[in-house]
Structures are given as structure tokens and as C-alpha cells.
Amino acid sequence: MWVKQCFLALGEAREGEKITITFPVSERQTVEKAVGQQFVAQWRGDDVIRLSPEGRHHPFYSDRKVYDKAPMREGDYRRLEQEFYW
């Protein structure tokens, strides 16, 4: 299969410890052809974030919000007493 079965093993976590996980995302620009036109697409990872020209009647990707940093959220690291087996 194309998906490798990998998991993040954090090990022991202490109360009050802060764990930060980062996922670097590549950015690139390509030239695409569609409907007899040429478009410049700006990509972030596998996602188009900007397309030029945008279009007059229905501009694509024109009001898209792209963040440099994902918002942080609080969470609990919880380990079950007993594992589930399916």
C-alpha cells in the first residue's frame, strides 16, 4: 500500500510538559493549461492557494486565507488503561 503505517511515539509525557509537532509544507509555482488557457498556480503542499489569472465572473482562490502558522490548541495526552483490539 502507498500509506506506510507509521505512528508518532511520544513516550513518557510529564504534567506541564509542552510537546510541539511541526510539519513543514513545500511551496511551489506551476504553469497549468486548461480550456485553451494558461494559468499560474501557486501550491502549498498538495493544495492550490492562488490561481492567476483569477477570472472575471467567478474568481477562483481570490479570497482564500492562507496562514503562515497554524493556530495552537490545548489538548490532553491521554493513555488508556487497557488497549482496544478490533
SEDRENZA-374247 format. One record per residue: residue number from 1; x, y, z of N, C-alpha, C in turn. Coordinates in Angstrom, 3 decimals. Example, Ala and Ser with C-alpha at 12.3 -4.5 7.8 and 13.67 -1.06 7.14 Angstrom:
<atoms>
<1, <13.190, -5.690, 7.800>, <12.300, -4.500, 7.800>, <13.200, -3.300, 7.800>>;
<2, <12.850, -2.250, 7.080>, <13.670, -1.060, 7.140>, <12.900, 0.030, 7.870>>;
</atoms>
This chain:
<atoms>
<1, <0.838, -1.195, 0.000>, <0.000, 0.000, 0.000>, <0.874, 1.246, 0.000>>;
<2, <0.325, 2.354, -0.522>, <1.108, 3.592, -0.586>, <1.182, 4.308, 0.758>>;
<3, <0.333, 3.940, 1.691>, <0.373, 4.563, 3.015>, <1.194, 3.668, 3.935>>;
<4, <2.258, 4.212, 4.469>, <3.062, 3.462, 5.438>, <2.384, 3.562, 6.793>>;
<5, <2.428, 2.502, 7.521>, <1.788, 2.505, 8.834>, <2.775, 3.019, 9.869>>;
<6, <2.839, 4.333, 9.991>, <3.746, 4.980, 10.934>, <2.943, 5.774, 11.947>>;
<7, <3.417, 5.756, 13.136>, <2.771, 6.488, 14.204>, <3.820, 7.293, 14.947>>;
<8, <3.383, 8.296, 15.650>, <4.276, 9.119, 16.439>, <4.318, 8.556, 17.859>>;
<9, <5.476, 8.082, 18.270>, <5.630, 7.546, 19.621>, <6.230, 8.637, 20.493>>;
<10, <5.433, 9.184, 21.396>, <5.886, 10.281, 22.243>, <6.603, 9.800, 23.490>>;
<11, <6.335, 8.598, 23.894>, <6.952, 8.118, 25.132>, <6.293, 8.746, 26.345>>;
<12, <7.052, 8.822, 27.417>, <6.515, 9.391, 28.658>, <6.318, 10.901, 28.517>>;
<13, <5.173, 11.374, 28.956>, <4.901, 12.812, 28.993>, <4.642, 13.195, 30.444>>;
<14, <5.293, 14.251, 30.872>, <5.143, 14.705, 32.257>, <4.113, 15.827, 32.325>>;
<15, <3.479, 15.957, 33.453>, <2.485, 17.005, 33.649>, <3.141, 18.365, 33.463>>;
<16, <2.494, 19.219, 32.671>, <3.012, 20.554, 32.417>, <3.994, 20.616, 31.263>>;
<17, <4.376, 19.474, 30.721>, <5.314, 19.437, 29.596>, <4.596, 19.867, 28.313>>;
<18, <5.271, 20.643, 27.497>, <4.701, 21.115, 26.243>, <5.356, 20.343, 25.089>>;
<19, <4.531, 19.731, 24.250>, <5.026, 18.964, 23.107>, <4.593, 19.682, 21.835>>;
<20, <5.548, 20.002, 20.972>, <5.266, 20.694, 19.719>, <5.653, 19.789, 18.556>>;
<21, <4.727, 19.608, 17.627>, <4.971, 18.789, 16.442>, <4.819, 19.693, 15.227>>;
<22, <5.813, 19.703, 14.353>, <5.751, 20.550, 13.156>, <5.752, 19.680, 11.905>>;
<23, <5.074, 20.169, 10.880>, <5.001, 19.505, 9.590>, <5.353, 20.518, 8.513>>;
<24, <6.610, 20.566, 8.092>, <6.997, 21.514, 7.046>, <6.220, 21.234, 5.751>>;
<25, <5.771, 22.299, 5.096>, <4.989, 22.172, 3.864>, <5.721, 22.902, 2.740>>;
<26, <5.895, 22.226, 1.620>, <6.602, 22.837, 0.489>, <5.693, 23.824, -0.238>>;
<27, <6.302, 24.837, -0.844>, <5.567, 25.799, -1.671>, <6.230, 25.844, -3.033>>;
<28, <5.397, 25.885, -4.087>, <5.928, 25.916, -5.441>, <4.926, 26.587, -6.368>>;
<29, <5.373, 26.863, -7.585>, <4.532, 27.505, -8.595>, <4.636, 26.680, -9.868>>;
<30, <3.490, 26.426, -10.504>, <3.471, 25.669, -11.754>, <2.636, 26.411, -12.790>>;
<31, <2.856, 26.060, -14.040>, <2.039, 26.596, -15.131>, <1.144, 25.459, -15.608>>;
<32, <-0.163, 25.708, -15.600>, <-1.151, 24.695, -15.987>, <-1.934, 25.180, -17.195>>;
<33, <-2.357, 24.255, -18.043>, <-3.178, 24.596, -19.203>, <-4.527, 23.920, -19.064>>;
<34, <-5.594, 24.708, -19.245>, <-6.961, 24.186, -19.170>, <-7.876, 25.070, -20.003>>;
<35, <-8.800, 24.482, -20.695>, <-9.799, 25.185, -21.507>, <-9.130, 26.168, -22.465>>;
<36, <-8.025, 25.771, -23.053>, <-7.330, 26.615, -24.017>, <-6.632, 27.823, -23.416>>;
<37, <-6.494, 27.866, -22.100>, <-5.828, 28.978, -21.435>, <-4.661, 28.479, -20.595>>;
<38, <-3.787, 29.391, -20.256>, <-2.647, 29.076, -19.401>, <-2.833, 29.770, -18.058>>;
<39, <-2.604, 29.040, -16.982>, <-2.771, 29.552, -15.629>, <-1.495, 29.322, -14.834>>;
<40, <-1.195, 30.250, -13.927>, <-0.085, 30.075, -12.994>, <-0.714, 29.706, -11.651>>;
<41, <-0.350, 28.525, -11.156>, <-0.902, 28.033, -9.895>, <0.179, 28.082, -8.818>>;
<42, <-0.171, 28.638, -7.669>, <0.733, 28.620, -6.520>, <0.224, 27.533, -5.584>>;
<43, <1.120, 26.650, -5.204>, <0.789, 25.491, -4.388>, <1.427, 25.596, -3.011>>;
<44, <0.747, 25.073, -2.028>, <1.305, 24.854, -0.692>, <0.967, 23.406, -0.352>>;
<45, <2.000, 22.570, -0.351>, <1.755, 21.133, -0.201>, <1.030, 20.631, -1.431>>;
<46, <-0.097, 19.960, -1.257>, <-0.881, 19.480, -2.397>, <-2.141, 20.326, -2.608>>;
<47, <-2.104, 21.569, -2.133>, <-3.263, 22.456, -2.173>, <-2.953, 23.711, -2.993>>;
<48, <-3.822, 24.060, -3.932>, <-3.666, 25.305, -4.680>, <-4.134, 26.445, -3.788>>;
<49, <-3.280, 27.461, -3.612>, <-3.651, 28.587, -2.755>, <-3.913, 29.861, -3.562>>;
<50, <-3.467, 29.905, -4.814>, <-3.693, 31.065, -5.665>, <-3.641, 30.624, -7.111>>;
<51, <-4.473, 31.241, -7.939>, <-4.510, 30.938, -9.361>, <-4.551, 32.249, -10.123>>;
<52, <-3.712, 32.362, -11.146>, <-3.648, 33.594, -11.915>, <-3.672, 33.259, -13.404>>;
<53, <-4.497, 33.890, -14.211>, <-5.487, 34.897, -13.825>, <-6.644, 34.267, -13.053>>;
<54, <-7.246, 35.074, -12.173>, <-8.309, 34.590, -11.292>, <-9.621, 34.348, -12.022>>;
<55, <-9.891, 35.130, -13.042>, <-11.178, 35.050, -13.731>, <-12.023, 36.258, -13.373>>;
<56, <-12.878, 36.682, -14.290>, <-13.686, 37.888, -14.056>, <-15.040, 37.581, -13.433>>;
<57, <-15.708, 36.545, -13.908>, <-17.072, 36.268, -13.445>, <-17.108, 35.429, -12.169>>;
<58, <-16.184, 34.525, -12.043>, <-16.121, 33.675, -10.847>, <-14.657, 33.455, -10.480>>;
<59, <-14.046, 34.445, -9.787>, <-12.616, 34.329, -9.460>, <-12.327, 33.175, -8.499>>;
<60, <-11.420, 32.305, -8.913>, <-11.038, 31.174, -8.086>, <-9.897, 31.563, -7.156>>;
<61, <-9.951, 31.073, -5.924>, <-8.884, 31.223, -4.927>, <-8.550, 32.680, -4.601>>;
<62, <-9.444, 33.627, -4.893>, <-9.122, 35.040, -4.691>, <-9.236, 35.490, -3.237>>;
<63, <-10.160, 34.918, -2.476>, <-10.318, 35.352, -1.080>, <-9.883, 34.259, -0.105>>;
<64, <-9.017, 33.398, -0.559>, <-8.534, 32.274, 0.241>, <-7.594, 32.767, 1.331>>;
<65, <-7.814, 32.347, 2.569>, <-6.935, 32.726, 3.672>, <-5.887, 31.631, 3.854>>;
<66, <-4.643, 32.041, 3.804>, <-3.525, 31.115, 3.985>, <-2.708, 31.621, 5.168>>;
<67, <-2.521, 30.767, 6.144>, <-1.821, 31.147, 7.365>, <-0.389, 30.635, 7.333>>;
<68, <0.536, 31.443, 7.845>, <1.923, 31.015, 7.956>, <2.112, 30.016, 9.095>>;
<69, <1.272, 30.140, 10.106>, <1.393, 29.279, 11.275>, <0.000, 28.833, 11.703>>;
<70, <-0.155, 27.544, 11.934>, <-1.447, 27.012, 12.372>, <-1.732, 27.477, 13.797>>;
<71, <-2.996, 27.754, 14.096>, <-3.319, 28.156, 15.468>, <-3.096, 26.980, 16.426>>;
<72, <-2.575, 27.283, 17.582>, <-2.316, 26.249, 18.589>, <-3.610, 25.944, 19.334>>;
<73, <-3.722, 24.725, 19.785>, <-4.864, 24.375, 20.615>, <-4.391, 23.509, 21.759>>;
<74, <-5.071, 23.632, 22.845>, <-4.739, 22.857, 24.037>, <-5.337, 21.467, 23.895>>;
<75, <-4.672, 20.494, 24.452>, <-5.192, 19.132, 24.425>, <-4.571, 18.305, 25.523>>;
<76, <-5.184, 17.221, 25.800>, <-4.682, 16.309, 26.818>, <-4.055, 15.098, 26.142>>;
<77, <-2.976, 14.652, 26.691>, <-2.339, 13.420, 26.247>, <-2.879, 12.333, 27.165>>;
<78, <-3.723, 11.496, 26.609>, <-4.410, 10.504, 27.433>, <-4.032, 9.107, 26.960>>;
<79, <-3.610, 8.294, 27.850>, <-3.287, 6.905, 27.527>, <-4.299, 6.015, 28.253>>;
<80, <-4.931, 5.128, 27.502>, <-5.946, 4.256, 28.077>, <-5.310, 3.214, 29.005>>;
<81, <-6.070, 2.835, 30.016>, <-5.604, 1.799, 30.936>, <-5.454, 0.470, 30.202>>;
<82, <-6.399, 0.200, 29.304>, <-6.391, -1.043, 28.559>, <-6.561, -0.735, 27.075>>;
<83, <-5.756, -1.353, 26.216>, <-5.817, -1.133, 24.772>, <-7.079, -1.769, 24.188>>;
<84, <-7.606, -1.141, 23.148>, <-8.718, -1.724, 22.393>, <-8.163, -2.602, 21.290>>;
<85, <-8.739, -3.733, 21.094>, <-8.343, -4.621, 19.981>, <-9.556, -4.843, 19.096>>;
<86, <-9.425, -4.613, 17.814>, <-10.550, -4.754, 16.874>, <-10.508, -6.093, 16.220>>;
</atoms>
